[in-house]
């Protein structure tokens, strides 16, 4: 499902998020549900500098009374994507992992079951700086439930650009 995004609203939301970080909120979290599959992502904050590493956790939960099958296209259990707003839509800048072993093994999330995946990301020098970016996470094989968090990346000097 795609949604229209208003860039000024995004900038305001990101600014508020930054203020919340300074106010002591230490975790950014987003959750999306689709057909009984709830996927959430958590990360420590929303503002980073180039070269900084951070942990990201993705949790999948089955809210139904039946198993939910997952058909991955590789051996990576989760994909994390970095998106840049073009003024009209979001364009993917990066995907993690960039490559994965081609071991496609179907798996199921049992009724009421939950699985948690963690990933360590490093903000790379080619991530755009000084503009709102969106970080999304999805189960490999279930891109219909992909929560997203707005982030801002600064150059190492701490400036906006």
C-alpha positions in Angstrom: 0.0 0.0 0.0 1.4 3.4 -1.0 0.6 6.7 0.6 1.0 10.3 -0.5 3.4 12.2 1.6 3.5 15.9 2.3 7.2 17.0 2.6 6.5 20.0 4.9 4.6 17.7 7.2 7.5 15.3 7.2 10.0 18.0 8.0 7.8 19.2 10.9 7.4 15.6 12.2 11.2 15.0 12.0 11.8 18.3 13.8 9.5 17.2 16.6 11.1 13.8 16.7 14.5 15.5 17.1 13.1 17.6 20.0 11.7 14.4 21.6 15.2 12.8 21.4 16.6 15.7 23.4 13.8 15.5 25.8 14.9 12.0 26.9 12.9 9.6 24.6 15.5 7.1 23.6 13.7 4.7 21.2 12.0 5.3 17.9 9.4 2.7 17.1 6.9 2.0 14.3 4.4 -0.8 13.8 2.4 -1.8 10.8 -0.2 -4.6 10.6 -1.4 -6.4 7.4 -3.7 -9.4 7.3 -3.0 -10.3 10.9 0.8 -9.9 10.6 2.1 -7.2 12.9 5.7 -6.0 12.1 7.4 -3.4 14.3 10.8 -1.9 14.2 12.8 -0.2 17.0 15.9 1.8 16.9 17.7 3.9 19.6 17.1 7.4 18.1 16.3 9.3 14.9 19.3 11.5 14.4 22.7 10.1 13.3 26.1 11.2 12.0 27.9 9.5 9.1 30.0 6.6 10.4 27.7 6.0 13.4 26.5 2.4 14.0 23.2 1.5 15.6 21.1 -1.5 16.4 17.7 -2.0 14.8 15.2 -4.7 15.9 12.4 -6.0 13.8 9.6 -8.0 15.5 7.0 -10.0 13.7 3.9 -11.1 15.5 1.0 -13.3 14.3 -2.3 -11.8 15.5 -4.4 -14.5 13.9 -5.5 -18.0 14.8 -3.8 -19.6 11.8 -0.2 -19.9 10.7 1.2 -17.1 8.5 3.5 -18.4 5.8 6.5 -16.4 4.7 8.2 -17.0 1.3 11.6 -15.3 1.3 13.5 -14.6 -1.9 16.9 -15.2 -0.2 18.4 -16.3 3.0 18.1 -12.8 4.6 15.2 -12.9 7.1 14.7 -9.1 7.1 15.3 -6.3 4.6 15.9 -2.7 5.8 15.7 0.1 3.3 16.8 3.7 3.3 14.5 6.0 1.3 14.9 9.6 0.1 12.0 11.9 -0.7 12.0 13.2 -4.3 9.4 15.9 -3.7 6.7 13.6 -5.2 7.4 10.1 -3.8 10.0 8.1 -1.9 13.0 6.6 -3.8 15.1 3.8 -2.4 18.7 4.7 -1.7 20.0 1.6 0.0 18.9 -1.9 1.0 20.4 -4.0 3.8 21.6 -6.6 3.5 22.6 -5.6 0.0 23.1 -9.2 -1.0 22.1 -12.4 0.7 22.7 -16.1 0.3 20.2 -17.6 -2.1 18.7 -20.1 0.3 15.0 -19.7 0.0 13.4 -21.5 2.8 9.7 -21.0 3.5 8.8 -20.6 7.2 5.7 -20.0 9.2 4.8 -17.7 12.1 2.6 -19.8 14.3 -0.8 -18.5 15.6 0.0 -15.9 18.3 3.7 -16.5 17.6 6.4 -13.9 17.6 10.0 -13.6 16.1 12.5 -10.9 16.7 15.4 -10.1 14.3 18.2 -7.7 15.1 20.6 -6.0 12.7 23.4 -3.6 13.1 23.6 -0.8 10.6 26.3 1.8 10.0 25.4 5.1 8.4 27.4 5.1 5.2 29.1 8.2 3.7 26.7 8.0 0.7 23.5 8.3 2.8 22.0 11.8 2.0 22.5 14.3 4.8 20.6 17.3 6.0 17.2 16.1 4.7 14.5 13.7 6.1 15.1 10.1 5.2 12.8 7.1 5.9 14.1 3.8 7.2 11.8 0.9 6.7 12.0 -2.8 7.7 10.1 -5.8 6.3 10.2 -9.5 6.6 11.8 -10.9 3.4 8.8 -12.2 1.6 6.2 -10.0 3.2 6.7 -6.4 2.0 3.0 -5.7 2.8 3.9 -4.9 6.4 6.8 -2.5 6.4 7.0 0.0 9.2 9.0 3.2 8.7 10.8 5.7 10.9 11.9 9.2 9.8 15.6 9.8 10.4 18.1 12.7 9.8 21.7 12.1 9.0 24.4 14.8 9.7 27.9 14.9 8.5 30.5 14.1 11.1 31.0 17.8 11.9 27.4 17.8 13.4 26.0 20.3 10.8 22.9 19.8 8.8 24.8 19.3 5.5 
